[in-house]
Amino acid sequence: MKKIILILTILLFQIDAVYSQNVAPNAPQELIIYCTSNKNTNLFFSSAIKSGIVGNSNFTFGYSSNGDSKIGILKATPGAESNLLVITSNGNIYSFIVRYKPEISMLNYFVKDNMAIGNETGSVAFEDGTGEPLTQGKKKQSKAEPELEEKNKNVEAITVNNYESTTVAESSNNTNNIQSNSNKEVEKPIFYNRIYGSKNKVTVRLKNISYIDNELYFTLILDNDSTLDYDINYLNFYIISRNKNRNTVSQTIPYEALYIHNNPTKIMAKDKAEVVFVYKKFTINENKILLVELTEDNGERTVKLEIPNTFINNPN
């Protein structure tokens, strides 16, 4: 009996030794990121995101499909925890545990190179802050913390909406002009009568597109003709290909606005609101459309409005 126990002990030791040789030295622990349904959890990488995959459908990870954005956005609905795998343009591979929480306090995560679990080259090298590879014989001085929820408490929350409507606009010298122009856009009559999207008596209607001082003003009418209040989760613009599956738009980064005027959080039953999105001048080709998506907080009345490229390329 003692011989059997001794043999089993030796075998287990050998298996553990073999496994340890295949594990990257100095590999950071898998980081835990919390996300929720009514706020965006923002991940800032040092290199552009090439791909990002979540392991469960109750999580979505959005990033620019053009491969030029270093920002990823996580959202979640209630459900079991999952994992997120991200590969950046420099080949770094990151792995995270993602968990849903009804309320979160940490909205921004700054992901450094030394948090990578490896690199696409297949080696066990990691990248430090200077971009030089760390070989197996070179030791890391810093250690990634297992949970980022408690890190960077003094970082100001940046969600997609307040980033677009505040941060960019504050850096512009003509903020007052934009606000004044937006007020005038609201006062104008409806120019487009038949460009709208609707679901369950909730409608997003394109009122007008104006070109003023090298900027485009998109005025929308949000009409809730139902008997239930509509709590807005988000109202976003996306530029997508015509053949793109509209159901996967949540995996795409919203198109960044300079300013959002009268951005509502709720549309009361039998009521309506007007909102103006201001963008730097842009055009799109015939293979793309501008998609406006309105989603409901704790509800499923999602409304999508498609704006053809001809309207954007020929504003009023």
C-alpha positions in Angstrom: 0.0 0.0 0.0 2.8 2.4 0.9 4.5 1.6 -2.5 1.2 2.5 -4.4 1.0 5.9 -2.5 4.6 6.6 -3.2 4.2 5.9 -6.9 1.1 8.1 -7.1 2.9 10.9 -5.4 5.8 10.7 -7.8 3.4 10.7 -10.8 1.5 13.7 -9.5 4.8 15.6 -9.0 5.9 14.8 -12.5 2.6 16.0 -14.0 2.7 19.2 -12.0 6.3 19.8 -13.2 5.4 19.3 -16.9 2.4 21.6 -16.5 4.5 24.3 -14.9 7.0 24.3 -17.7 4.1 25.2 -20.2 2.8 28.1 -18.2 4.2 31.5 -19.1 6.5 32.8 -16.3 5.4 36.0 -14.6 2.0 35.7 -16.3 -0.5 38.0 -14.6 -3.6 36.7 -12.9 -6.8 36.9 -14.9 -8.3 40.3 -14.1 -11.9 40.6 -13.0 -14.0 43.3 -14.6 -17.5 44.2 -13.5 -20.1 45.6 -15.9 -23.8 46.4 -15.9 -26.7 47.1 -18.3 -27.2 50.9 -17.8 -23.6 52.1 -17.9 -20.7 51.5 -20.2 -17.5 49.9 -18.8 -14.6 51.4 -20.8 -11.4 49.6 -21.4 -8.4 51.7 -22.6 -5.6 49.8 -24.3 -2.1 51.1 -25.3 -2.5 49.6 -28.8 -5.5 49.4 -31.1 -7.9 46.5 -30.6 -7.7 43.9 -33.4 -10.3 41.4 -32.0 -12.4 40.9 -28.9 -14.6 37.9 -28.0 -16.9 37.3 -25.0 -17.8 33.8 -23.9 -21.5 34.4 -23.1 -24.3 36.2 -24.9 -25.3 38.3 -21.8 -22.1 40.3 -22.4 -21.2 42.5 -25.3 -17.8 44.0 -26.2 -17.8 46.9 -28.7 -14.8 48.3 -30.5 -14.1 49.9 -33.8 -14.1 47.4 -36.7 -11.6 49.6 -38.6 -8.9 48.5 -36.2 -7.9 52.0 -35.3 -9.4 52.4 -31.8 -7.8 51.7 -28.5 -11.1 51.8 -26.6 -13.4 48.9 -25.9 -16.8 49.1 -24.3 -18.4 46.3 -22.2 -22.0 46.0 -21.3 -23.9 43.2 -19.6 -27.3 41.9 -18.6 -27.9 39.6 -15.6 -26.4 36.2 -16.0 -23.4 34.0 -15.1 -19.9 35.3 -15.3 -17.9 34.8 -18.4 -14.6 35.6 -20.0 -13.3 38.2 -22.5 -10.4 37.6 -24.8 -8.8 40.7 -26.5 -6.0 40.8 -29.0 -4.4 44.1 -29.9 -2.5 45.3 -33.0 0.9 44.6 -31.4 0.0 41.0 -30.9 -0.6 41.2 -27.2 -3.3 38.8 -25.8 -5.4 39.8 -22.8 -7.8 37.6 -20.8 -10.4 38.9 -18.4 -13.1 37.5 -16.2 -16.3 39.5 -16.7 -19.1 39.7 -14.2 -22.4 41.4 -14.1 -23.3 43.7 -11.2 -26.5 45.8 -10.9 -24.4 48.8 -9.7 -20.8 49.5 -10.4 -18.5 52.3 -9.3 -15.5 51.7 -11.5 -16.3 52.6 -15.1 -12.8 53.0 -16.6 -10.0 50.4 -16.8 -6.6 51.4 -18.2 -5.0 48.2 -19.5 -1.2 48.2 -19.6 1.0 46.0 -21.8 2.3 44.1 -18.7 -1.2 42.8 -18.1 -1.1 40.7 -21.2 -1.1 36.9 -20.8 1.1 36.4 -23.9 1.7 37.4 -27.5 0.5 36.0 -30.8 4.1 35.2 -31.7 3.7 32.1 -29.5 6.5 33.0 -27.2 6.1 33.6 -23.5 7.4 37.2 -23.8 5.5 40.2 -22.6 5.7 43.8 -23.5 6.7 46.4 -20.9 5.9 50.1 -21.0 8.6 50.8 -23.5 7.4 48.1 -25.9 10.6 46.0 -25.5 9.9 42.2 -25.1 10.5 40.8 -21.7 12.3 37.4 -22.1 12.0 34.5 -19.7 15.2 35.5 -18.0 14.0 39.0 -17.3 11.9 39.6 -14.3 8.9 41.9 -13.9 9.0 44.3 -11.1 5.3 45.2 -11.0 2.5 42.7 -10.5 -1.0 43.2 -11.9 -3.7 43.4 -9.3 -6.3 40.6 -9.6 -9.3 43.0 -9.3 -9.4 46.4 -10.9 -12.7 47.3 -9.2 -10.7 48.8 -6.3 -8.1 50.5 -8.5 -8.0 54.1 -9.6 -10.9 55.3 -7.4 -10.1 58.9 -8.3 -10.5 58.4 -12.1 -13.5 60.4 -13.4 -16.3 58.3 -14.8 -16.4 58.6 -18.6 -19.4 57.0 -20.4 -20.0 57.2 -24.1 -22.7 59.8 -23.8 -21.0 62.2 -21.4 -17.7 61.8 -23.2 -19.3 62.8 -26.5 -21.5 65.6 -25.2 -19.1 67.2 -22.7 -15.4 66.3 -23.1 -15.1 66.9 -26.8 -17.3 70.0 -26.7 -15.4 71.6 -23.9 -12.2 71.5 -25.9 -13.8 73.3 -28.8 -13.7 77.1 -29.1 -17.1 77.4 -30.6 -19.1 75.5 -28.0 -21.5 78.5 -27.5 -22.1 78.7 -31.2 -22.9 74.9 -31.3 -25.4 75.3 -28.5 -27.0 78.3 -30.1 -27.2 76.5 -33.5 -28.8 73.5 -31.8 -31.5 75.6 -30.2 -32.3 77.0 -33.7 -32.4 73.5 -35.1 -35.1 72.5 -32.6 -37.2 75.5 -33.6 -37.1 74.6 -37.3 -40.1 72.7 -38.9 -39.8 69.1 -40.0 -37.9 68.6 -43.2 -38.1 64.8 -43.6 -41.5 63.4 -43.1 -41.0 59.7 -43.9 -37.6 58.9 -42.4 -38.3 57.0 -39.2 -38.0 53.8 -37.3 -40.8 52.5 -35.0 -41.5 49.7 -32.6 -44.4 49.2 -30.2 -45.6 52.8 -30.7 -42.1 54.2 -29.9 -40.7 56.2 -32.9 -37.3 57.7 -33.7 -37.9 60.2 -36.5 -35.3 62.2 -38.5 -36.4 65.8 -38.5 -33.6 67.5 -40.3 -29.9 67.4 -41.2 -28.2 70.8 -41.4 -24.7 71.7 -42.4 -23.4 74.7 -40.4 -19.7 75.9 -40.0 -18.2 72.6 -41.1 -20.4 70.6 -38.8 -23.5 68.4 -39.3 -26.6 68.8 -37.1 -28.9 65.7 -36.9 -32.2 66.6 -35.2 -34.3 63.7 -34.1 -37.8 63.4 -32.7 -38.3 60.7 -30.1 -42.0 60.0 -29.9 -43.6 57.7 -27.2 -47.2 57.1 -28.2 -47.6 54.2 -25.9 -49.1 54.2 -22.4 -45.9 53.2 -20.8 -43.0 55.6 -20.0 -39.8 54.8 -21.9 -36.6 54.9 -19.8 -33.7 55.4 -22.2 -30.7 53.1 -21.8 -28.7 54.8 -24.7 -29.2 56.6 -28.0 -26.3 56.0 -30.3 -25.2 56.6 -33.9 -23.2 53.9 -35.8 -21.7 53.9 -39.3 -22.1 50.3 -40.6 -22.0 48.4 -43.9 -25.4 47.9 -45.7 -24.9 44.1 -45.5 -24.0 44.1 -41.8 -26.3 42.2 -39.5 -28.3 44.9 -37.6 -28.5 42.6 -34.6 -24.8 42.8 -34.0 -24.5 46.5 -33.9 -24.0 46.5 -30.1 -20.5 45.1 -30.9 -19.6 48.3 -32.7 -18.3 51.5 -31.1 -20.8 54.4 -31.4 -19.8 57.2 -33.7 -18.4 60.0 -31.6 -20.4 63.2 -31.5 -19.0 66.7 -30.7 -22.1 67.7 -28.8 -25.5 66.3 -27.8 -28.3 68.8 -27.2 -31.3 68.0 -25.0 -30.2 64.4 -24.4 -33.2 62.9 -22.5 -33.1 60.0 -20.0 -36.9 59.3 -20.2 -39.8 59.9 -22.5 -43.1 60.0 -20.7 -46.1 58.1 -22.1 -47.9 60.0 -24.8 -45.0 62.5 -25.0 -42.1 63.4 -27.3 -38.7 65.0 -27.1 -36.2 66.5 -29.6 -32.5 65.9 -29.5 -29.7 67.2 -31.6 -26.5 65.4 -32.4 -23.6 67.5 -33.7 -20.7 66.0 -35.6 -17.7 67.2 -37.5 -18.4 67.1 -41.2 -18.3 63.5 -42.6 -19.5 61.6 -45.6 -20.2 57.9 -46.3 -20.3 55.9 -49.5 -23.2 54.0 -51.0 -22.1 50.8 -49.3 -22.7 52.2 -45.8 -25.6 53.7 -43.8 -25.9 55.7 -40.6 -27.8 53.7 -38.1 -29.5 55.3 -35.1 -30.3 53.0 -32.2 -32.5 53.8 -29.2 -32.6 51.1 -26.5 -34.8 50.9 -23.4 -33.4 50.5 -19.9 -34.9 47.3 -18.4 -37.0 46.8 -21.5 -36.9 45.4 -25.0 -38.5 48.1 -27.1 -35.4 48.8 -29.2 -35.9 51.2 -32.1 -33.6 51.5 -35.1 -33.5 54.2 -37.7 -31.5 53.9 -40.9 -30.3 57.1 -42.6 -29.1 56.6 -46.2 -25.8 58.1 -47.3 -27.5 60.4 -49.8 -29.1 62.3 -46.9 -25.8 62.8 -45.2 -23.9 63.7 -48.3 -26.5 66.3 -49.2 -27.6 68.1 -46.0 -29.7 71.3 -45.8 
